[in-house]
Each structure stands twice: as C-alpha cells, then as structure tokens.
Amino acid sequence: MDVLAGLTASLVLMVAFSLLRKLWKAITYKPPKARGIDPVAEAEVFLAYGKTGEAVRVLKDVLDEDPDNMPAKVALLRAYSSNRNAKAYSQLARDVHARLHGQPVWKTIQQNGRDLDPANPLFNA
C-alpha cells in the first residue's frame, strides 16, 4: 500500500508541475514584436524544432494584428500541416487561394493539402 501511495503522490506532483509550467508560460508570454523579434521568423524556428503549438500561437498573434500578413498565413499553413490539422489547413488554404493560386507556393500548399484532405477539390484542381 505504501508503494501505491508513493506512486500516486509522485503522479500528482508531476501533473501539478506540468500545470504550473504551462500557467507560467501563459502568464509570462510576450508577443515577439514586443521583444523586438520578427514573429514569422520566430515561428519558423519553432517549426524547425517541432514546437508547433508555439508557432501557431505566435502566428495567430501576428494575424490578429495584421490579418493580411501572407508570410504569416503561409507559415501557419506549414504549422497546420505539421500537426496534421486538416480542418484548419483547409480553411486557411481557402482563405489564401485567391492570392496565391498560380504562384509556386500554391503547388506546395496543394500537395500538403492532398495529404491531409484528399477529398477536398481545392487541392485537386
């Protein structure tokens, strides 16, 4: 019984530590611009290191301030592709289609889209 109590206490401490760490990150988060950093470049670094959640958060902050920021939208598409978020990817791809259709980057968007959402006609046109 003592072993079970010890394991339970350890598990509770690990969960509490994890929650406190997430809370600390949320409280101390400053947008990249406020830190003098190019936010799209920071998001690209996050993506390179597999930190997709952080990249998405930074890019959404950018788009909240500047909804027409196409480099941020393309980077966000990469992030959605990385974490296999087909719904968000397809929705954002529809949003950028008119501006990017016919450009080289659109072919990449279509290829990734076909992998995520093969039935979507947007990616098969």
C-alpha positions as semicolon CSV with decimal commas, in nm:
position;residue;x (nm);y (nm);z (nm)
1;M;0,000;0,000;0,000
2;D;0,290;0,239;0,073
3;V;0,424;0,187;-0,279
4;L;0,087;0,276;-0,429
5;A;0,063;0,589;-0,213
6;G;0,414;0,689;-0,319
7;L;0,335;0,640;-0,687
8;T;0,013;0,837;-0,652
9;A;0,194;1,122;-0,478
10;S;0,461;1,125;-0,749
11;L;0,198;1,135;-1,022
12;V;0,014;1,421;-0,850
13;L;0,339;1,617;-0,820
14;M;0,425;1,559;-1,187
15;V;0,081;1,677;-1,300
16;A;0,096;1,980;-1,071
17;F;0,442;2,072;-1,201
18;S;0,325;2,039;-1,561
19;L;0,022;2,259;-1,498
20;L;0,231;2,521;-1,318
21;R;0,480;2,526;-1,606
22;K;0,202;2,583;-1,860
23;L;0,049;2,854;-1,642
24;W;0,388;3,024;-1,604
25;K;0,438;3,023;-1,982
26;A;0,093;3,172;-2,037
27;I;0,146;3,444;-1,776
28;T;0,494;3,545;-1,890
29;Y;0,429;3,524;-2,266
30;K;0,516;3,838;-2,459
31;P;0,446;3,864;-2,830
32;P;0,764;3,851;-3,043
33;K;0,716;4,206;-3,168
34;A;0,720;4,332;-2,809
35;R;1,058;4,158;-2,773
36;G;1,197;4,307;-3,095
37;I;1,184;3,979;-3,286
38;D;1,038;3,910;-3,630
39;P;0,740;3,692;-3,535
40;V;0,728;3,493;-3,858
41;A;1,099;3,411;-3,825
42;E;1,043;3,306;-3,464
43;A;0,756;3,082;-3,572
44;E;0,979;2,925;-3,839
45;V;1,237;2,845;-3,569
46;F;0,965;2,689;-3,354
47;L;0,855;2,478;-3,651
48;A;1,213;2,369;-3,719
49;Y;1,239;2,242;-3,361
50;G;0,899;2,070;-3,368
51;K;0,732;2,322;-3,137
52;T;0,421;2,354;-3,350
53;G;0,196;2,480;-3,070
54;E;0,424;2,776;-3,000
55;A;0,449;2,852;-3,373
56;V;0,070;2,852;-3,409
57;R;0,031;3,085;-3,110
58;V;0,286;3,334;-3,246
59;L;0,137;3,328;-3,596
60;K;-0,218;3,375;-3,469
61;D;-0,097;3,677;-3,271
62;V;0,055;3,819;-3,590
63;L;-0,267;3,763;-3,782
64;D;-0,474;3,923;-3,506
65;E;-0,272;4,242;-3,558
66;D;-0,231;4,212;-3,935
67;P;-0,493;3,982;-4,093
68;D;-0,343;4,023;-4,442
69;N;0,009;3,910;-4,349
70;M;0,065;3,648;-4,619
71;P;0,404;3,518;-4,490
72;A;0,235;3,452;-4,154
73;K;-0,051;3,269;-4,327
74;V;0,188;3,051;-4,527
75;A;0,387;2,969;-4,212
76;L;0,060;2,889;-4,032
77;L;-0,028;2,650;-4,315
78;R;0,307;2,477;-4,255
79;A;0,227;2,451;-3,885
80;Y;-0,118;2,305;-3,951
81;S;0,037;2,059;-4,194
82;S;0,299;1,958;-3,936
83;N;0,042;1,883;-3,669
84;R;-0,197;1,720;-3,920
85;N;-0,480;1,969;-3,856
86;A;-0,672;1,908;-4,179
87;K;-0,971;2,125;-4,089
88;A;-0,767;2,436;-4,004
89;Y;-0,535;2,376;-4,301
90;S;-0,823;2,351;-4,548
91;Q;-0,994;2,658;-4,406
92;L;-0,680;2,871;-4,427
93;A;-0,596;2,736;-4,773
94;R;-0,939;2,851;-4,895
95;D;-0,862;3,193;-4,748
96;V;-0,529;3,231;-4,933
97;H;-0,629;3,057;-5,256
98;A;-0,726;3,372;-5,448
99;R;-0,397;3,546;-5,370
100;L;-0,162;3,251;-5,409
101;H;-0,322;3,047;-5,688
102;G;-0,077;3,029;-5,977
103;Q;0,227;3,105;-5,761
104;P;0,488;2,834;-5,690
105;V;0,396;2,816;-5,321
106;W;0,041;2,715;-5,414
107;K;0,169;2,384;-5,556
108;T;0,323;2,305;-5,217
109;I;0,000;2,405;-5,042
110;Q;-0,192;2,172;-5,274
111;Q;0,048;1,880;-5,219
112;N;0,027;1,913;-4,841
113;G;-0,348;1,960;-4,866
114;R;-0,388;1,639;-5,067
115;D;-0,200;1,453;-4,794
116;L;-0,427;1,597;-4,523
117;D;-0,761;1,617;-4,703
118;P;-0,753;1,408;-5,022
119;A;-1,124;1,455;-5,097
120;N;-1,102;1,836;-5,093
121;P;-1,142;1,964;-5,452
122;L;-0,937;2,274;-5,368
123;F;-0,625;2,058;-5,355
124;N;-0,703;1,853;-5,665
125;A;-0,769;2,137;-5,909
